[in-house]
């Protein structure tokens, strides 16, 4: 049986994929709301919730890795940046998204998990 945190991580990953594979804006936006809500619930568990999400840095789908890295840049900076850099260097179909994520982090506009 999955724990609450494992279930939230699964909801996060599944809905990132639903969003990118969606054939409608409405369905994609609904999926985005679900993974953002899962993230918010994970952060209510503090660093334990963030640590749970970190397993997605190894997910087979690049978009899931990028999204997890984006949310974890403050908490797991070196690991998240390494994931994004690896995608930039090795997966050209996803490089632009990973570059934008790093750019937002470096220029200070990133606000996905501000320190409380």
Secondary structure, 3 states (H helix, E strand, C coil): CCCHHHHHHHHHHHHHHHHHHCCCHHHHHHHHHHHHHHHHHHHCCCHHHHHHHHHHHHCCCHHHHHHHHHHHCCCCHHHHHHHHHHHHHHCHHHHHHHHHHHHHHHCCCCCCCCCC
